[in-house]
Amino acid sequence: ALEGASTGTRQSEVTQWQIFNELDLKEESEMLELATFLDSLMREFAPNSRKHSLENLQTEEEDDDGVDAHRHAEDFEAPSHADAHGIAGIGTSFRIARGNSIYNIPDMNLMDYGPLPKGPLTPETASEIIDVYRRGGKLAYKSFKKLLRDVYKKLKGVGNVVRVPMASEAVKVHVIGDLHGQLEDLLHILDDAGMPDQQNLFVFNGDFVDRGDHSVEIIAILFSLYLAFPDFVFLNRGNHEDHVICCQPPPPHGCGGFQRECKSKYDDLVFSMVVEVFRYLPIIHLIDGRICVIHGGLFYRKGVTIEDLEAIDRLDYCPVPGEEEPPSTPEEARGQDLRQLMRDALWSDPKPDPGCEFNNARKQGQLFGPDVCQEFLQTNDLHMVVRSHECMKLGFSQAYPDMPHLLATIFSASGYGGSNNMGAYMTYSKVDPGAAYKVMTLDGEPSGMFFTVQNYTVGEASGSIEDTNKTSMRALVLRKKQELIAEFIAADEAGTGKVTIDQWGAIMVKVTGVVINWPELLPLLGVEAEHMVSGEIEYQTFISELRAGFNRLSQVGNEDTETLFNAMYANRNTLECVFAFFDLNGDGVISKEEFHHGCEVLNKKLSPSSRISRPERLLEMMDIDGSDGIDINEFFEVFRLVDAADGSVDGKISIVDGPAEEP
């Protein structure tokens, strides 16, 4: 009996992980759709937006390039504990016990630290920057911009493909996967693996930013290490190192957040400078000429060579290409091919079965099987692919059961998105450290290289993966409420108020785009057994559960008002991005004209049935103080009303065990 219970628990965990991954991929595909819209928005309204950031990256301001020795107190700022989105999270609850820390810097008052020294960044300065962030400090505005300028200059001279040599048997190379703004994980890795040196190399494999609260700190630390240890630290680009991805809302209503964080801690200019630097990040690193480190994965066609990847114009990149005209010349065909290779490099995922197909789950990149991986390795005389891009329960996975030596996935953000996964990093060496994986040649022979995997969990668990899935599913279903209602009514030809459970499940898959066994999840969505009779479900009961979040809104307006809010809530991610785009100074206030303009832009994207037809009515409700300006924070506070299925305004999608009563 105990064995049966254990088996059931393991199966439940597998199911919950499948749900988590499907929902995560759904967020990514919605993110890509939104990125397309944002790219169009930027092209229409800010065609010269890159010009200003480039000018700042290329300018050497006399008062902005450091000092020789003396350091001024104002250059390192103490954390502002009033700023919920700023560094205060580190300065208070986010303190890490130093223990046997690698840093030997004496305790200091953070206000005693001055501007970055002139000249190349030294290892000592990089260590001080890490220690300041570890204890809640903040790199000053001018110093952060100097850091960006220096990295920009260095990256301009770096190619798409970077070789990482292992000059002796004493050399170790650590490969770190997605960090996603989780500073605790980065600090743990540096404490565990040690600081970079000629025998201790690091390859950071992209997705440094978004989702987590400390992307700015991670960028500052990684860029500092990159400058201080130019032969020992290497940075790959991930799919999140992109302007239109970083502009998106943070969790729980999106998977971006870096722009908001940058504007909170610095300003929009700093954000634009950072994302301009991102464009120059390399795409691939080759460890000892044998291990290919790439963020996403492999490519839509056979025969891709390292020379092809070196030929990519990485500045000519957009995550979604739009409709391209058929090429009329070999040069145009080559350009289209290289652009798609870069998209595949950042967005693709492995699949266990042979072949290659478009990655429908993400809406970009490919799904590639072991045969595709083997062909790429053979073409380029390589032994193994290491990629990141996907959350793994243990932080590490081998995608091909029959040929596990071909490819590994490494993911370094522990507790990602509330999943309670472990983080991990890999360490390559030419000496067997014991209990290591062997790197094999394609002929199945040992290559003389080894790797180990270091798993870890940093911080305390914030809940269960089941609770995370409940929240995500309810948020998704709420966004799709209107489409679901229409589909249920269409399927209920007799007007009984019921559909079969099979029909219900098929409609959920069709509308949400998430391919999971929805009928098994009915209890998680608050549908009780008494509402499922003879293989049918009372969809009106299901709908009433979704309507519960609008109970409070029904008290402040009529049915027409609720319809307006439905349309607004369904597109809240897009709206947040539009408002952030127009709110250039980051003060959280937009004018009425900007609001109207934003709704007009949004309506161009929406279907006729989903468009916001009466923005002036929304303005009337939002402009509480009659100031002719809208406080965007108060505006989205109203959205939090629809978040709360229990009627409370807490900024979270609540989980209710049973269906709510009708208003």
PyMOL commands that set and color helices and strands:
alter all, ss='L'
color gray80, all
select helices_A, chain A and resi 2-45+49-58+62-64+73-75+88-91+110-112+123-134+141-156+183-193+215-228+243-246+258-265+268-278+306-310+330-347+370-379+404-406+416-418+465-479+481-491+501-512+518-525+529-531+539-554+559-570+572-582+592-605+608-610+615-622+632-643
alter helices_A, ss='H'
color red, helices_A
select strands_A, chain A and resi 76-77+138-139+161-164+172-176+200-204+233-235+284-287+291-294+349-350+356-358+366-368+384-387+396-397+407-410+423-429+437-440+446-456+498-500+532-533+536-538+589-591+629-631
alter strands_A, ss='S'
color yellow, strands_A
deselect
rebuild
show_as cartoon
